[in-house]
Amino acid sequence: MTNGQRLNLNLATHPARNRRLFFLLLGLLGGLLTALLFVGGSSVIRYGFRSRTVRANLSQVQQKITVTDREGNQFEQQITQAQRAHQRRVDTLNQLIYRKSFSWVELLGSLEELLPDSCYIVSLKPAFHEDAVMDLRFKVASPDFNSWQILVGRIYELGFTDLRMESETRGTDGFIIFDMSVTYERDI
């Protein structure tokens, strides 16, 4: 073992001999850092441009949303004004259509079915509502209370509702005149 060259492992004692390895490692490290800086810088620049365009698009979208909300509010106000301005006319036209389409034959047929043979209607006064409901106020002449009770029973059987007795008087012919009102709902 004495024949071989002696290895000097202390690199600090002879720095000139180990420079190549040092420069090689330094060059690789520098190249790696340069590559990382280039990739990082290009990413920062690329995403910076993208974030600018995204911010610009976002501000445009927010402006459009603001304009659209403003227009929507204006349309809602116009709709509300149009409803206020034309609601009375629309209700009047709907009432006219309802009254025109009302079947008096059906109502009068129902009233004829209601009356007992000894009773008759003295007067009839209808009062229309918005939907298919109307109040009927009428006076019925009956010879006695039993015939009137039969009439009341038939009123409830045929689907008339809210029977209200207004007054009762004795006529000159001896009949009792009952002033009453009911609610009539037609089938639509």
C-alpha positions in Angstrom: 0.0 0.0 0.0 2.8 2.2 0.1 3.2 2.1 -3.7 0.1 4.1 -4.6 -0.4 7.8 -4.7 -1.8 9.3 -1.8 -5.3 10.7 -2.1 -5.7 14.1 -0.5 -9.4 14.4 0.4 -9.0 17.8 1.9 -10.3 19.9 -1.1 -9.7 23.2 0.6 -6.0 22.7 0.7 -5.7 22.6 -3.1 -8.5 24.7 -4.6 -7.0 25.0 -8.0 -7.3 21.3 -8.7 -11.0 21.2 -8.0 -12.2 24.2 -10.0 -13.7 22.3 -12.9 -16.2 20.5 -10.7 -17.0 23.7 -8.9 -17.6 25.7 -12.2 -19.6 22.8 -13.6 -21.9 22.7 -10.6 -22.1 26.5 -10.6 -23.0 26.6 -14.3 -25.7 24.0 -13.9 -27.1 25.8 -10.9 -27.0 29.1 -12.8 -28.7 27.6 -15.9 -31.3 26.1 -13.7 -32.0 29.4 -11.9 -32.0 31.2 -15.3 -34.6 28.7 -16.7 -36.7 29.0 -13.6 -36.6 32.8 -13.7 -37.6 32.7 -17.4 -40.5 30.3 -16.8 -41.6 32.3 -13.8 -41.3 35.6 -15.5 -43.2 34.5 -18.6 -46.0 33.0 -16.3 -46.3 36.3 -14.4 -46.4 38.3 -17.6 -48.9 35.9 -19.3 -51.2 35.7 -16.2 -50.9 39.5 -15.7 -52.3 40.1 -19.2 -55.0 37.6 -18.7 -56.0 39.1 -15.3 -56.2 42.5 -17.0 -58.5 41.2 -19.7 -60.6 39.3 -17.1 -60.9 42.5 -15.0 -61.9 44.5 -18.1 -64.5 41.9 -19.1 -65.8 41.8 -15.6 -66.2 45.6 -15.5 -68.0 45.4 -18.8 -70.3 42.7 -17.5 -71.0 44.6 -14.4 -71.9 47.7 -16.4 -74.2 45.7 -18.6 -75.9 44.2 -15.5 -76.4 47.7 -14.1 -77.9 48.9 -17.3 -80.1 45.8 -17.6 -81.3 46.3 -14.0 -82.1 49.9 -14.6 -84.0 49.0 -17.8 -85.9 46.3 -15.9 -86.9 48.7 -13.2 -88.1 51.2 -15.8 -90.1 48.4 -17.5 -91.7 47.4 -14.2 -92.6 51.0 -13.5 -94.2 51.3 -17.0 -96.1 48.1 -16.4 -97.4 49.3 -13.1 -98.4 52.7 -14.6 -100.2 50.9 -17.4 -102.0 48.7 -15.0 -103.1 51.7 -13.0 -104.2 53.6 -16.0 -106.1 50.8 -17.7 -107.3 48.6 -14.8 -110.7 50.3 -14.6 -111.2 49.9 -18.3 -110.2 46.2 -18.2 -112.5 45.6 -15.2 -115.4 47.3 -17.0 -114.8 45.3 -20.2 -114.6 42.0 -18.2 -117.9 42.9 -16.4 -119.6 43.6 -19.8 -118.3 40.3 -21.1 -119.5 38.5 -18.0 -122.9 40.1 -18.2 -123.2 39.4 -21.9 -122.4 35.8 -21.4 -124.6 35.3 -18.4 -127.4 32.7 -19.0 -130.6 34.2 -17.9 -132.5 31.1 -19.1 -130.5 28.9 -16.7 -131.1 31.3 -13.8 -134.8 31.8 -14.4 -135.2 28.0 -15.0 -133.6 27.4 -11.6 -135.9 29.9 -10.0 -138.9 28.3 -11.6 -137.8 24.9 -10.1 -137.5 26.5 -6.7 -141.0 28.0 -6.4 -143.8 25.9 -5.0 -147.0 26.1 -7.1 -148.7 28.4 -4.7 -145.8 31.0 -4.6 -144.8 33.6 -7.2 -142.0 36.2 -7.6 -143.1 39.8 -7.1 -139.7 41.4 -8.0 -136.2 40.3 -8.9 -133.0 42.4 -8.6 -129.6 40.9 -9.6 -126.3 42.4 -8.5 -123.3 41.1 -10.5 -119.8 40.6 -9.0 -116.5 40.3 -10.9 -116.3 36.5 -11.1 -119.2 34.1 -11.8 -121.1 35.1 -8.7 -124.1 37.3 -8.3 -126.4 38.3 -5.5 -130.1 38.0 -6.2 -132.6 40.0 -4.2 -136.2 39.1 -4.8 -139.6 39.3 -3.2 -141.7 36.1 -3.1 -145.4 36.1 -2.3 -146.5 33.0 -0.4 -149.9 32.1 1.0 -148.5 30.6 4.2 -145.2 29.8 6.0 -145.2 26.2 5.0 -144.9 27.1 1.3 -142.1 29.5 2.2 -140.3 26.8 4.2 -140.5 24.5 1.1 -139.0 27.3 -1.0 -136.1 27.8 1.5 -135.4 24.0 1.4 -135.3 24.0 -2.4 -133.0 27.1 -2.4 -130.4 25.2 -0.5 -130.9 22.0 -2.5 -130.2 23.8 -5.8 -126.9 25.3 -4.6 -127.9 28.8 -3.8 -126.0 30.1 -0.8 -126.1 32.9 1.8 -129.8 33.1 2.2 -130.7 36.3 4.0 -134.2 37.3 5.1 -134.6 41.0 4.7 -138.3 41.6 5.6 -141.7 40.1 5.7 -145.0 42.0 5.0 -148.6 41.1 4.4 -150.0 42.0 1.0 -153.4 43.3 0.1 -154.4 40.0 -1.4 -153.6 38.1 1.8 -150.3 36.7 0.7 -147.2 37.1 2.8 -144.4 38.9 0.9 -140.9 37.8 1.9 -138.1 40.1 0.9 -134.9 37.9 0.7 -131.5 37.6 -1.0 -129.3 34.7 -2.0 -126.0 34.3 -3.7 -126.0 32.5 -7.1 -122.9 31.1 -8.6 -123.1 30.0 -12.2 -121.1 27.1 -13.7 -118.3 28.3 -16.0 
